[in-house]
Amino acid sequence: MGVRQFVAKNYLDIKQVAPATPFIVRECLGAQPNVMVRYDFGVEKRVYLNELTAEEVDAAVGELVMDADSVNAAIPNQ
């Protein structure tokens, strides 16, 4: 329920601020809710959102966004 609330509240704002950022929502009975991000050079992180409130989902997504600079900087230049 928290993920649904997060999407309903934030989807339009996220797309307005970052229209080129893929934001895909898929519903599937019995699937674990999760958020996955792909940083530079294909580095991916996934966080499972089971039983989280909308506020906790927001914090988890925010943490992934904040990690972007440090994750991308850790990738050596080739």
C-alpha positions, 0 to 999 in steps of 0.5 A: 500500500505504501508503494501505491501511495508513493507512486500516486503522490509523486509520479507526476512531480518526478516526471516533471522534474526529470522527464527523461528518467525512466519510471516504470510501474508494473503491478503483479499479484504476489510480486515483491514491491521494489525499486531498482536504479541503474547508475553509470556503466550499468551498476544497479541497486535494488531495494525491496519495499515490502510493508513500507509506508509511503514515507519510508518508500520516499526515504528509500528512493531518496537514498538511492538518488543521493547515492548516485554521485558516490557510486558513479565516482567510484567507477574508475575511468576507462 
